[in-house]
Amino acid sequence: MEKIILKANMRNSISKSSRSSIRKNGHVPGVFYSKHDTPIPIEVTEKSIKPLVFTAETHLISLEIDGKDSHECVIKDVQFDPVTDRVVHFDLLGLTVGEKFQLEVPIQYHGNPVGVKEGGVLQQFLHKLEIECLPKDIPQHLNINIQDLKLGDAIHVKDLKFENITILNLEGSVIVAVTHPKVEKEATPEELAAQAEAQPEVIGKDKEEEE
């Protein structure tokens, strides 16, 4: 996997006011941490972090802090503004050669399911999977072929096998399925009569005129 260089500056303050100031200047505050290092508060330009967040791929990052140190890492967590969806904070997890770690990897589905051609509806229940692997085995995404899914078929976590990767989601979790389309149930005559009886009496102008 190709590494992407991310340039960052160390933050001198971690106060709420300083984070707000950083965001106003077009930067995003974050933290770099690993098993073997003290967490480092950093900031990057919003322009540089957005392509690493708004993507369907996993990226291996080479983090340069103050133009000197270089750390191999991945994005572990991202916080968004609930109104604008802008990135407001992020965490980077440092990697160690030869040590396994956990991360979420996007799923990419391939193929046009047989069941959809038969009138079924494709439902994607998971868009990412939690995995464990070595840094050298990080996949950009996980490919799942859904072409052979018939009406009523589903793919579970236990059905997947990838080399050098352990999937941590529950084995029984449904990832994707082709389901029967929902059919609205027509009301019976008894139900229609009950609904009519339940309607409140309207007292208005017409009633007054009759009197």
SETIFI-471996 format. One record per atom (N, C-alpha, C): residue number from 1; residue in one letter; x, y, z. Coordinates in pm, 1 decimal. Atoms other than C-alpha are relative to their C-alpha. Layout:
<pts>
- NUM, A, X, Y, Z
...
</pts>
This chain:
<pts>
- 1, M, 83.5, -119.7, 0.0
- 1, M, 0.0, 0.0, 0.0
- 1, M, 87.2, 125.1, 0.0
- 2, E, -77.0, -124.9, 9.4
- 2, E, 130.7, 344.3, -95.2
- 2, E, -24.8, 87.7, 122.9
- 3, K, 11.9, -89.3, -115.7
- 3, K, 201.4, 578.1, 196.0
- 3, K, -33.2, 141.3, -47.2
- 4, I, 34.0, -139.6, 26.9
- 4, I, 52.9, 925.6, 200.9
- 4, I, 62.4, 86.2, 109.5
- 5, I, -66.6, -88.2, -96.3
- 5, I, 256.0, 1200.6, 365.2
- 5, I, -98.7, 102.8, 53.0
- 6, L, 84.6, -99.8, -64.7
- 6, L, 66.9, 1415.6, 615.3
- 6, L, 88.8, 88.0, 86.5
- 7, K, -83.5, -94.1, -73.9
- 7, K, 243.1, 1725.4, 745.7
- 7, K, -81.3, 62.4, 113.2
- 8, A, 70.7, -52.1, -117.4
- 8, A, 150.8, 1841.5, 1095.6
- 8, A, 93.6, 85.8, 83.4
- 9, N, -74.2, -79.3, -97.3
- 9, N, 258.4, 2088.8, 1360.4
- 9, N, -45.4, -40.4, 140.0
- 10, M, 35.1, 32.1, -136.8
- 10, M, 272.1, 2016.1, 1731.2
- 10, M, -76.9, 116.2, 62.1
- 11, R, 78.6, -103.1, -67.2
- 11, R, 13.0, 2202.6, 1938.9
- 11, R, 61.6, 30.3, 136.7
- 12, N, -54.3, -40.4, -130.5
- 12, N, 137.6, 2400.8, 2236.6
- 12, N, -104.9, 0.1, 109.3
- 13, S, 108.4, -3.5, -97.7
- 13, S, -202.0, 2409.2, 2402.5
- 13, S, -109.9, -96.4, -43.5
- 14, I, 109.3, 91.9, 30.8
- 14, I, -488.1, 2160.8, 2427.8
- 14, I, -132.1, 52.3, 56.7
- 15, S, 121.1, -59.6, -57.1
- 15, S, -744.1, 2399.7, 2573.6
- 15, S, -109.3, 10.5, -106.0
- 16, K, 113.8, -11.8, 89.9
- 16, K, -1090.1, 2435.5, 2423.2
- 16, K, 10.5, 125.4, -86.2
- 17, S, -12.0, -126.2, 73.2
- 17, S, -1021.6, 2796.4, 2323.7
- 17, S, 104.8, -10.1, -109.9
- 18, S, -104.7, 15.0, 101.3
- 18, S, -702.6, 2699.5, 2139.4
- 18, S, -48.5, -86.6, -115.7
- 19, R, 54.2, 84.8, 107.0
- 19, R, -886.0, 2425.8, 1947.1
- 19, R, -94.7, 80.0, -88.7
- 20, S, 91.1, -84.8, 77.3
- 20, S, -1150.4, 2676.4, 1843.2
- 20, S, 77.3, 94.6, -90.3
- 21, S, -83.6, -91.5, 77.7
- 21, S, -881.2, 2917.6, 1727.7
- 21, S, 62.7, -72.5, -118.7
- 22, I, -61.3, 79.9, 106.6
- 22, I, -714.2, 2640.8, 1524.8
- 22, I, -99.9, -20.5, -113.7
- 23, R, 103.0, 25.9, 102.1
- 23, R, -1040.5, 2562.3, 1344.9
- 23, R, -33.7, 126.5, -78.2
- 24, K, 29.9, -126.7, 67.9
- 24, K, -1106.8, 2928.6, 1267.7
- 24, K, 105.9, 34.0, -103.9
- 25, N, -110.4, -27.3, 92.5
- 25, N, -769.0, 2940.4, 1092.3
- 25, N, 12.7, -106.1, -109.2
- 26, G, -1.4, 98.0, 108.0
- 26, G, -859.1, 2651.4, 860.6
- 26, G, 81.1, -124.3, 29.3
- 27, H, -73.2, 119.5, -39.2
- 27, H, -676.5, 2382.2, 1057.8
- 27, H, -89.8, -90.0, 85.2
- 28, V, 76.5, 95.8, -80.0
- 28, V, -796.4, 2072.6, 1243.8
- 28, V, 90.5, -56.6, 108.5
- 29, P, -80.0, 58.2, -107.8
- 29, P, -668.6, 1961.9, 1587.2
- 29, P, -13.8, -152.0, 1.8
- 30, G, 2.1, 145.0, -8.7
- 30, G, -577.6, 1598.3, 1642.2
- 30, G, 101.1, -49.0, 101.9
- 31, V, -94.8, 61.6, -92.8
- 31, V, -375.2, 1355.7, 1851.0
- 31, V, 62.8, -121.5, -67.4
- 32, F, -71.5, 119.9, 45.0
- 32, F, -109.9, 1104.2, 1749.4
- 32, F, 36.9, -79.4, 124.7
- 33, Y, -35.5, 83.0, -114.2
- 33, Y, -71.5, 812.1, 1989.1
- 33, Y, 36.7, -140.1, -47.3
- 34, S, -37.7, 138.4, 27.1
- 34, S, 78.9, 464.0, 1996.5
- 34, S, 31.1, -69.1, 131.7
- 35, K, -29.2, 76.7, -120.5
- 35, K, 161.2, 187.3, 2242.4
- 35, K, 130.8, 42.2, 65.3
- 36, H, -135.6, -23.6, -49.0
- 36, H, 519.8, 301.5, 2275.5
- 36, H, 36.7, 147.9, 10.6
- 37, D, -30.5, -143.2, -3.6
- 37, D, 493.1, 681.4, 2261.6
- 37, D, -102.5, 75.1, 84.4
- 38, T, 92.1, -89.5, -69.5
- 38, T, 342.0, 958.5, 2469.6
- 38, T, -86.9, 69.5, -105.1
- 39, P, 86.5, -68.0, 97.6
- 39, P, 36.5, 1108.4, 2289.4
- 39, P, 51.5, 139.6, -33.4
- 40, I, -48.9, -129.3, 47.1
- 40, I, 131.6, 1411.9, 2081.5
- 40, I, -116.9, 78.5, -58.5
- 41, P, 105.2, -83.6, 59.0
- 41, P, -127.3, 1688.8, 2021.6
- 41, P, 53.2, 70.3, -124.7
- 42, I, -45.9, -57.2, 126.9
- 42, I, -99.5, 1806.9, 1662.0
- 42, I, -113.6, 76.2, -67.1
- 43, E, 99.2, -64.1, 85.0
- 43, E, -279.1, 2017.2, 1403.1
- 43, E, 44.1, -11.7, -145.2
- 44, V, -28.4, 8.3, 143.5
- 44, V, -303.3, 1983.0, 1024.4
- 44, V, -97.6, 92.4, -71.8
- 45, T, 93.9, -81.4, 76.4
- 45, T, -468.1, 2185.2, 750.8
- 45, T, -123.2, -84.5, -31.7
- 46, E, 124.4, 70.5, 32.9
- 46, E, -830.0, 2095.2, 684.8
- 46, E, 9.3, -59.8, -140.5
- 47, K, -14.6, 45.6, 138.5
- 47, K, -739.7, 2059.9, 316.8
- 47, K, 76.6, -131.5, -7.7
- 48, S, -83.4, 120.3, 7.2
- 48, S, -481.5, 1788.8, 389.9
- 48, S, -65.7, -121.6, 64.3
- 49, I, 61.5, 113.8, -70.1
- 49, I, -697.5, 1575.1, 622.5
- 49, I, -126.3, -48.9, -70.1
- 50, K, 127.2, 38.4, 62.1
- 50, K, -1020.6, 1574.9, 417.8
- 50, K, 11.8, -119.0, -96.4
- 51, P, -8.9, 115.1, 91.2
- 51, P, -898.3, 1335.4, 142.4
- 51, P, 24.4, -132.3, 72.3
- 52, L, -27.1, 121.7, -76.1
- 52, L, -793.9, 1086.5, 413.6
- 52, L, -122.8, -46.5, 77.4
- 53, V, 121.7, 30.9, -76.4
- 53, V, -1134.7, 1100.3, 582.4
- 53, V, -116.3, -33.8, -92.6
- 54, F, 113.3, 19.6, 90.8
- 54, F, -1387.3, 1133.2, 300.0
- 54, F, 43.6, -86.5, -118.0
- 55, T, -47.0, 94.6, 100.3
- 55, T, -1284.2, 824.0, 108.5
- 55, T, -52.7, -138.7, 32.7
- 56, A, 42.6, 139.2, -20.2
- 56, A, -1381.8, 460.7, 60.6
- 56, A, 120.7, -91.9, 10.0
- 57, E, -123.4, 77.1, -9.5
- 57, E, -1020.9, 348.2, 103.9
- 57, E, 67.0, 22.4, 135.7
- 58, T, -83.9, -15.4, -118.5
- 58, T, -791.1, 287.4, 400.4
- 58, T, 138.1, 46.6, -45.1
- 59, H, -129.6, -54.2, 40.4
- 59, H, -469.2, 487.1, 381.8
- 59, H, 105.0, -21.6, 108.8
- 60, L, -114.9, 5.7, -89.3
- 60, L, -129.9, 422.9, 537.8
- 60, L, 65.3, 137.7, -4.6
- 61, I, -45.3, -138.4, -6.8
- 61, I, -3.0, 760.5, 656.9
- 61, I, 140.9, 8.1, 55.4
- 62, S, -131.2, -33.4, -52.3
- 62, S, 351.3, 885.5, 701.3
- 62, S, -11.2, 141.2, 57.6
- 63, L, 23.0, -127.8, -67.5
- 63, L, 310.6, 1162.0, 959.1
- 63, L, 131.5, 71.0, 27.8
- 64, E, -117.2, -83.1, -26.0
- 64, E, 571.9, 1438.1, 961.4
- 64, E, -40.3, 112.3, 95.7
- 65, I, 32.5, -101.1, -101.0
- 65, I, 561.0, 1653.7, 1276.2
- 65, I, 109.6, 105.9, 3.9
- 66, D, -94.1, -113.0, 2.9
- 66, D, 725.2, 1996.1, 1252.2
- 66, D, 113.0, -23.9, -99.6
- 67, G, -98.3, 21.6, 106.4
- 67, G, 906.8, 1878.1, 940.1
- 67, G, 114.7, -90.4, 36.1
- 68, K, -113.6, 83.2, -42.6
- 68, K, 1127.0, 1635.6, 1134.3
- 68, K, -38.5, -147.1, 11.4
- 69, D, 29.6, 140.3, -27.9
- 69, D, 986.3, 1317.0, 1279.7
- 69, D, -97.1, -57.2, -102.7
- 70, S, 89.8, 69.1, 90.2
- 70, S, 812.9, 1060.9, 1061.3
- 70, S, -56.4, -122.0, 71.3
- 71, H, 66.3, 110.8, -69.0
- 71, H, 557.7, 819.0, 1204.9
- 71, H, -96.4, -69.3, -95.2
- 72, E, 94.4, 77.3, 80.9
- 72, E, 375.0, 540.9, 1023.5
- 72, E, -126.3, -20.9, 82.4
- 73, C, 123.7, 6.7, -77.3
- 73, C, 9.1, 549.2, 1126.5
- 73, C, -121.4, -11.6, -90.5
- 74, V, 128.4, 1.4, 70.4
- 74, V, -356.6, 519.4, 1029.3
- 74, V, -98.2, 85.4, 79.4
- 75, I, 105.0, -73.1, -70.4
- 75, I, -665.9, 721.6, 1112.8
- 75, I, -80.1, -98.4, 83.6
- 76, K, 71.9, 88.9, -91.6
- 76, K, -830.9, 563.5, 1416.4
- 76, K, -138.5, 53.8, 34.2
- 77, D, 129.6, -56.0, -36.3
- 77, D, -1111.6, 804.4, 1496.9
- 77, D, -12.0, 141.7, -56.2
- 78, V, 25.5, -133.2, 54.5
- 78, V, -1271.8, 1116.7, 1348.2
- 78, V, -128.3, 53.9, 60.9
- 79, Q, 120.0, -66.0, -51.4
- 79, Q, -1518.4, 1364.4, 1495.5
- 79, Q, -43.0, 106.9, -99.9
- 80, F, 53.6, -93.2, 98.0
- 80, F, -1747.8, 1571.5, 1275.9
- 80, F, -92.4, 101.7, 67.0
- 81, D, 97.4, -98.9, -43.8
- 81, D, -1946.4, 1889.3, 1325.5
- 81, D, -138.7, -52.1, -36.5
- 82, P, 131.9, 57.9, 28.0
- 82, P, -2311.2, 1773.3, 1356.8
- 82, P, -82.3, 77.9, -100.9
- 83, V, 77.2, -83.3, 92.8
- 83, V, -2436.6, 2059.9, 1140.2
- 83, V, 64.7, 4.4, -138.0
- 84, T, -68.6, -19.5, 128.7
- 84, T, -2171.3, 2110.7, 870.0
- 84, T, 71.9, -123.8, -50.6
- 85, D, -75.0, 122.0, 36.4
- 85, D, -2006.6, 1763.1, 869.0
- 85, D, 148.7, 26.1, -22.2
- 86, R, -143.3, -27.2, 10.3
- 86, R, -1666.2, 1932.3, 878.9
- 86, R, 74.7, -81.2, 105.9
- 87, V, -82.9, 72.8, -96.1
- 87, V, -1385.1, 1741.0, 1049.6
- 87, V, 43.2, 97.4, 109.5
- 88, V, -35.6, -89.9, -110.8
- 88, V, -1335.1, 1894.1, 1396.1
- 88, V, 109.7, -58.1, 88.9
- 89, H, -107.5, 61.6, -77.7
- 89, H, -1092.7, 1642.2, 1551.5
- 89, H, 27.4, -138.7, -56.3
- 90, F, -35.1, 133.0, 50.3
- 90, F, -906.9, 1322.5, 1462.0
- 90, F, 107.7, -61.9, 88.0
- 91, D, -104.3, 75.3, -70.0
- 91, D, -689.3, 1053.0, 1619.0
- 91, D, 76.9, -83.5, -100.7
- 92, L, -86.4, 83.7, 82.5
- 92, L, -394.4, 885.0, 1448.5
- 92, L, 64.4, -106.3, 87.9
- 93, L, -59.6, 110.5, -74.7
- 93, L, -275.2, 543.2, 1566.0
- 93, L, 133.4, -38.2, -61.8
- 94, G, -132.8, 37.0, 47.1
- 94, G, 97.3, 478.8, 1536.4
- 94, G, 16.1, -151.4, -10.7
- 95, L, -18.3, 143.4, 25.4
- 95, L, 202.2, 139.4, 1397.5
- 95, L, 143.0, -41.9, 31.1
- 96, T, -131.7, 57.5, -28.0
- 96, T, 490.5, -84.6, 1498.8
- 96, T, 18.4, -123.5, -87.0
- 97, V, -27.5, 114.3, 87.5
- 97, V, 646.4, -328.2, 1253.0
- 97, V, -3.2, -128.9, 81.5
- 98, G, 5.6, 130.2, -66.2
- 98, G, 564.1, -685.9, 1349.8
- 98, G, -105.7, -11.8, 107.6
- 99, E, 105.1, 3.0, -100.8
- 99, E, 281.6, -590.8, 1589.0
- 99, E, -136.6, 16.9, -65.2
- 100, K, 134.8, -10.0, 54.1
- 100, K, -82.4, -655.3, 1502.7
- 100, K, -75.2, 114.3, 67.4
- 101, F, 83.1, -106.5, -54.5
- 101, F, -337.4, -380.1, 1554.1
- 101, F, -139.0, -12.1, -60.7
- 102, Q, 138.9, 7.6, 43.6
- 102, Q, -707.7, -322.9, 1501.2
- 102, Q, -41.0, 129.6, -69.1
- 103, L, 52.0, -116.4, 70.9
- 103, L, -882.0, -89.6, 1257.7
- 103, L, -124.3, -37.5, -78.0
- 104, E, 116.3, 21.7, 85.4
- 104, E, -1196.4, -47.2, 1050.3
- 104, E, 39.4, 18.1, -145.6
- 105, V, -32.1, -5.2, 142.6
- 105, V, -1173.2, -115.0, 677.5
- 105, V, -130.2, 2.4, -79.8
- 106, P, 122.8, -8.1, 80.9
- 106, P, -1436.3, -16.6, 416.0
- 106, P, -22.3, -127.3, -81.7
- 107, I, 39.7, 112.6, 85.0
- 107, I, -1625.9, -284.2, 222.5
- 107, I, -35.0, 53.5, -138.4
- 108, Q, 42.2, -30.7, 136.6
- 108, Q, -1660.3, -272.6, -154.7
- 108, Q, -72.5, -122.2, -55.8
- 109, Y, 81.3, 108.6, 55.1
- 109, Y, -1938.7, -482.4, -307.7
- 109, Y, 14.4, -3.2, -151.7
- 110, H, -15.8, 16.5, 144.3
- 110, H, -1903.8, -624.6, -658.2
- 110, H, -104.4, -96.8, -53.7
- 111, G, 95.2, 88.7, 65.4
- 111, G, -2155.3, -779.6, -895.8
- 111, G, -143.8, 44.8, 17.1
- 112, N, 143.2, -28.0, -3.9
- 112, N, -2526.5, -752.0, -968.8
- 112, N, -72.1, -126.4, 44.4
- 113, P, 56.8, 123.5, -53.8
- 113, P, -2707.5, -1006.8, -748.2
- 113, P, -112.7, -58.4, -84.0
- 114, V, 105.8, 70.6, 71.5
- 114, V, -2927.3, -1268.3, -913.1
- 114, V, -135.1, 32.2, 62.8
- 115, G, 125.3, -25.3, -70.8
- 115, G, -3190.3, -1204.6, -647.5
- 115, G, -61.8, 134.7, -31.5
- 116, V, 52.0, -131.7, 36.6
- 116, V, -3223.1, -839.4, -747.5
- 116, V, -69.2, -8.1, -136.0
- 117, K, 61.7, 20.0, 131.4
- 117, K, -3296.6, -944.4, -1106.8
- 117, K, -132.9, -73.4, 14.4
- 118, E, 123.2, 74.7, -25.6
- 118, E, -3566.3, -1170.0, -959.0
- 118, E, -105.1, 85.1, 72.2
- 119, G, 95.1, -89.3, -64.9
- 119, G, -3731.9, -870.6, -794.8
- 119, G, 30.0, 30.6, 145.2
- 120, G, -36.2, -24.2, -138.9
- 120, G, -3554.1, -867.9, -460.3
- 120, G, 63.2, 136.4, 21.3
- 121, V, -59.9, -128.7, -37.6
- 121, V, -3406.2, -571.4, -275.0
- 121, V, 133.1, -26.6, 68.9
- 122, L, -131.7, 14.5, -61.3
- 122, L, -3035.2, -546.8, -191.0
- 122, L, 8.9, 89.4, 122.7
- 123, Q, -16.1, -76.1, -123.6
- 123, Q, -2973.3, -440.0, 169.2
- 123, Q, 142.1, -18.2, 52.7
- 124, Q, -136.1, 1.9, -52.1
- 124, Q, -2622.9, -348.7, 287.3
- 124, Q, -4.4, 41.2, 146.5
- 125, F, 9.8, -26.0, -143.0
- 125, F, -2613.4, -376.9, 664.3
- 125, F, 130.9, 54.1, 58.3
- 126, L, -130.1, -47.6, -47.0
- 126, L, -2240.4, -311.8, 709.9
- 126, L, 76.2, 62.1, -116.2
- 127, H, -81.6, -66.6, 101.6
- 127, H, -2017.2, -70.7, 520.1
- 127, H, 148.9, -6.5, 35.2
- 128, K, -137.8, 17.8, -44.4
- 128, K, -1701.1, -136.1, 724.8
- 128, K, 7.1, -123.9, 87.6
- 129, L, -22.5, 112.8, -89.6
- 129, L, -1552.1, -431.1, 910.4
- 129, L, 117.3, 31.0, 91.6
- 130, E, -109.6, -15.0, -96.3
- 130, E, -1334.6, -427.5, 1223.5
- 130, E, 93.4, -119.0, -18.7
- 131, I, -94.1, 108.5, 25.2
- 131, I, -1019.4, -627.9, 1152.3
- 131, I, 124.5, 15.2, 87.4
- 132, E, -130.2, -1.9, -66.0
- 132, E, -685.7, -717.0, 1309.0
- 132, E, 101.8, -56.0, -97.6
- 133, C, -103.9, 46.2, 92.1
- 133, C, -366.4, -751.2, 1106.4
- 133, C, 131.9, 70.1, 30.7
- 134, L, -129.4, -67.0, -8.7
- 134, L, -1.8, -655.0, 1076.2
- 134, L, -0.4, 123.2, -90.5
- 135, P, -4.9, -119.5, 84.7
- 135, P, 85.5, -313.3, 930.4
- 135, P, 22.9, -31.7, -147.9
- 136, K, -31.8, 32.0, 139.7
- 136, K, 221.8, -477.3, 614.1
- 136, K, -118.3, -61.6, -74.3
- 137, D, 113.7, 67.3, 62.3
- 137, D, -112.7, -651.4, 552.4
- 137, D, -125.7, 86.0, -4.7
- 138, I, 117.6, -87.8, -0.7
- 138, I, -343.5, -348.0, 575.6
- 138, I, -61.2, 5.0, -140.7
- 139, P, 65.8, -12.3, 131.5
- 139, P, -597.4, -367.0, 289.7
- 139, P, -62.1, 138.3, -16.6
- 140, Q, 67.3, -128.0, 23.9
- 140, Q, -729.0, -50.7, 127.4
- 140, Q, -150.2, -14.8, 18.2
- 141, H, 141.1, 31.9, -19.1
- 141, H, -1072.2, -213.7, 129.8
- 141, H, -14.6, -151.3, -7.5
- 142, L, 27.9, 142.7, 6.2
- 142, L, -1233.8, -557.8, 150.6
- 142, L, -103.1, -24.9, -109.7
- 143, N, 89.2, 29.9, 111.7
- 143, N, -1389.6, -694.4, -168.8
- 143, N, -94.2, -115.2, 34.7
- 144, I, 99.4, 105.3, -21.1
- 144, I, -1711.9, -894.7, -137.9
- 144, I, -81.8, -14.8, -128.2
- 145, N, 74.0, 28.0, 122.8
- 145, N, -1866.5, -1057.0, -446.7
- 145, N, -142.8, -40.2, 36.7
- 146, I, 139.6, 27.1, -33.7
- 146, I, -2246.8, -1049.3, -425.1
- 146, I, -80.7, -47.2, -121.6
- 147, Q, 67.7, 35.0, 125.1
- 147, Q, -2327.2, -1163.4, -778.4
- 147, Q, -89.7, -123.3, 14.2
- 148, D, 74.2, 125.5, -10.6
- 148, D, -2449.9, -1511.6, -674.5
- 148, D, -109.7, 1.7, 105.5
- 149, L, 104.0, -7.2, -103.1
- 149, L, -2686.0, -1389.4, -401.7
- 149, L, -139.0, -12.1, -63.2
- 150, K, 136.0, 18.2, 48.2
- 150, K, -3035.5, -1520.1, -469.1
- 150, K, -98.3, 65.2, 97.1
- 151, L, 103.0, -58.5, -84.5
- 151, L, -3363.2, -1393.6, -327.0
- 151, L, -6.5, -76.4, 132.5
- 152, G, 0.6, 63.0, -131.5
- 152, G, -3350.8, -1461.6, 47.1
- 152, G, 138.1, -36.0, 51.4
- 153, D, -137.5, 31.8, -41.7
- 153, D, -2972.0, -1517.1, 54.7
- 153, D, 62.5, 115.9, 76.4
- 154, A, -73.3, -101.7, -75.7
- 154, A, -2736.2, -1333.1, 288.0
- 154, A, 144.7, -44.6, 17.8
- 155, I, -139.9, 28.6, -31.8
- 155, I, -2363.0, -1310.4, 356.1
- 155, I, 24.8, 43.9, 142.8
- 156, H, -31.2, -29.0, -139.4
- 156, H, -2254.5, -1330.1, 719.8
- 156, H, 150.8, 14.4, 16.8
- 157, V, -142.7, -14.7, -28.9
- 157, V, -1920.3, -1247.2, 877.9
- 157, V, 70.6, -135.5, -7.8
- 158, K, -61.4, 133.6, -1.4
- 158, K, -1852.9, -1620.3, 921.9
- 158, K, 24.1, -55.5, -140.0
- 159, D, -15.4, 48.3, 137.1
- 159, D, -1877.7, -1666.0, 542.6
- 159, D, 125.6, 55.4, -67.6
- 160, L, -112.7, -68.1, 63.8
- 160, L, -1574.8, -1443.7, 472.5
- 160, L, 133.6, -58.6, 43.6
- 161, K, -136.2, 46.4, -27.9
- 161, K, -1213.0, -1553.8, 450.1
- 161, K, 97.1, 89.7, -76.8
- 162, F, -103.1, -83.9, 60.5
- 162, F, -922.7, -1315.6, 386.6
- 162, F, 135.2, -40.8, 55.4
- 163, E, -134.7, 38.2, -43.9
- 163, E, -552.5, -1396.4, 401.1
- 163, E, 59.8, 106.0, 91.2
- 164, N, -76.4, -85.0, -92.6
- 164, N, -351.8, -1252.4, 692.7
- 164, N, -86.2, 101.8, 74.7
- 165, I, 90.6, -93.9, -64.9
- 165, I, -660.7, -1079.0, 832.6
- 165, I, -97.9, -76.1, 89.0
- 166, T, 101.3, 55.9, -89.3
- 166, T, -882.5, -1159.7, 1131.9
- 166, T, -113.5, 99.7, 12.7
- 167, I, 116.4, -87.2, -13.0
- 167, I, -1234.5, -1016.3, 1124.3
- 167, I, -52.1, -10.1, 142.9
- 168, L, 36.5, -3.4, -140.7
- 168, L, -1345.5, -909.9, 1473.0
- 168, L, -150.1, 14.8, 24.1
- 169, N, 145.1, -9.0, -16.8
- 169, N, -1717.2, -855.3, 1410.3
- 169, N, -57.6, -136.2, 37.5
- 170, L, 65.4, 124.8, -36.9
- 170, L, -1956.3, -1118.1, 1548.7
- 170, L, -25.2, -85.3, -123.7
- 171, E, 9.4, 89.7, 115.5
- 171, E, -1961.2, -1423.1, 1320.3
- 171, E, -140.2, -3.6, -60.1
- 172, G, 136.8, 8.2, 49.1
- 172, G, -2340.5, -1418.4, 1294.5
- 172, G, -53.5, 128.2, -59.9
- 173, S, 46.6, -128.6, 52.3
- 173, S, -2361.3, -1054.9, 1184.9
- 173, S, -23.8, -8.1, -150.1
- 174, V, 31.8, -3.9, 143.1
- 174, V, -2533.4, -1009.0, 848.1
- 174, V, 69.0, 120.9, -61.6
- 175, I, -70.6, -108.2, 67.8
- 175, I, -2322.9, -801.8, 608.9
- 175, I, -85.1, 56.6, -112.7
- 176, V, 81.2, -41.7, 113.5
- 176, V, -2543.5, -792.6, 301.9
- 176, V, -100.8, -110.7, -29.8
- 177, A, 103.5, 99.0, 28.4
- 177, A, -2864.4, -964.9, 192.5
- 177, A, -89.6, 49.1, -113.4
- 178, V, 103.0, -32.3, 98.7
- 178, V, -3121.9, -980.4, -86.6
- 178, V, -132.6, -42.1, 61.2
- 179, T, 124.5, 26.6, -71.2
- 179, T, -3462.6, -952.5, 74.2
- 179, T, -121.2, 16.1, -91.6
- 180, H, 125.1, -15.4, 74.8
- 180, H, -3821.5, -976.1, -48.1
- 180, H, -48.5, 143.3, 13.8
- 181, P, 51.5, -137.4, -10.2
- 181, P, -3974.2, -636.4, -132.0
- 181, P, -118.4, 4.6, 94.1
- 182, K, 110.8, -14.5, -94.1
- 182, K, -4216.3, -506.4, 129.0
- 182, K, -129.7, 23.4, -76.9
- 183, V, 132.3, -15.6, 61.8
- 183, V, -4581.4, -540.3, 28.2
- 183, V, -95.2, 53.4, 105.5
- 184, E, 92.4, -59.3, -95.4
- 184, E, -4831.6, -313.2, 198.3
- 184, E, -126.0, -85.9, 9.0
- 185, K, 117.2, 83.9, -24.4
- 185, K, -5113.8, -516.6, 352.4
- 185, K, -127.1, 83.3, -15.6
- 186, E, 125.9, -69.7, 19.7
- 186, E, -5459.6, -415.5, 232.8
- 186, E, -90.6, -23.8, 120.7
- 187, A, 90.0, 10.7, -115.2
- 187, A, -5711.5, -346.3, 508.5
- 187, A, -121.2, -84.4, -34.9
- 188, T, 118.7, 83.7, 17.7
- 188, T, -5992.8, -597.5, 549.2
- 188, T, -124.7, 86.4, 18.2
- 189, P, 123.6, -77.3, -20.4
- 189, P, -6360.6, -483.3, 538.8
- 189, P, -26.6, 27.9, 147.3
- 190, E, 20.5, -19.3, -143.0
- 190, E, -6376.6, -531.3, 916.1
- 190, E, 87.2, 113.3, 54.0
- 191, E, -91.3, -105.2, -45.3
- 191, E, -6069.6, -308.4, 966.6
- 191, E, -44.7, 137.6, -49.0
- 192, L, 47.6, -126.9, 54.4
- 192, L, -6214.6, -38.4, 737.7
- 192, L, -120.5, 50.1, 79.6
- 193, A, 118.0, -38.1, -78.7
- 193, A, -6543.3, -44.7, 933.7
- 193, A, 40.6, 52.2, 136.4
- 194, A, -47.2, -42.9, -131.4
- 194, A, -6357.0, -15.6, 1262.6
- 194, A, 62.4, 137.8, -6.3
- 195, Q, -61.6, -131.6, 16.1
- 195, Q, -6159.2, 282.0, 1129.1
- 195, Q, -106.5, 109.1, -14.0
- 196, A, 107.5, -98.1, 20.4
- 196, A, -6482.7, 454.6, 1021.4
- 196, A, -68.7, 32.1, 131.9
- 197, E, 65.3, -21.3, -129.2
- 197, E, -6639.8, 404.9, 1365.2
- 197, E, 86.9, 81.2, 95.2
- 198, A, -93.3, -69.8, -89.1
- 198, A, -6329.3, 545.7, 1528.3
- 198, A, 10.8, 148.2, -31.5
- 199, Q, -9.5, -140.4, 37.3
- 199, Q, -6360.9, 877.9, 1339.6
- 199, Q, -86.8, 84.5, 92.4
- 200, P, 79.0, -85.4, -89.5
- 200, P, -6476.1, 1158.5, 1576.3
- 200, P, -110.3, 74.4, -75.3
- 201, E, 109.2, -74.9, 62.0
- 201, E, -6807.7, 1333.9, 1505.5
- 201, E, 41.8, 144.7, -17.5
- 202, V, -37.6, -137.6, 29.8
- 202, V, -6751.1, 1668.1, 1337.0
- 202, V, -122.3, 88.6, 19.2
- 203, I, 109.7, -93.0, -24.1
- 203, I, -6975.6, 1943.7, 1470.8
- 203, I, 39.6, 134.8, -55.9
- 204, G, -35.7, -126.1, 63.5
- 204, G, -6970.5, 2247.8, 1248.3
- 204, G, -120.5, 73.1, -50.1
- 205, K, 103.2, -86.2, 54.9
- 205, K, -7172.9, 2480.2, 1037.4
- 205, K, -121.0, -79.1, -44.9
- 206, D, 110.5, 79.4, 51.8
- 206, D, -7385.0, 2208.0, 870.3
- 206, D, -90.4, -48.2, 110.6
- 207, K, 76.9, 48.2, -113.2
- 207, K, -7490.5, 2069.2, 1205.7
- 207, K, -88.4, 111.0, 56.7
- 208, E, 73.3, -112.0, -54.3
- 208, E, -7598.3, 2413.0, 1322.5
- 208, E, -117.9, 35.7, -89.5
- 209, E, 105.3, -34.4, 92.9
- 209, E, -7802.6, 2471.2, 1004.8
- 209, E, -117.7, -96.8, 12.2
- 210, E, 105.1, 99.9, -15.6
- 210, E, -7993.8, 2143.8, 1059.9
- 210, E, -88.9, 32.8, 120.3
- 211, E, 73.3, -34.5, -118.7
- 211, E, -8094.2, 2263.3, 1404.8
- 211, E, -85.0, 123.9, -24.5
</pts>
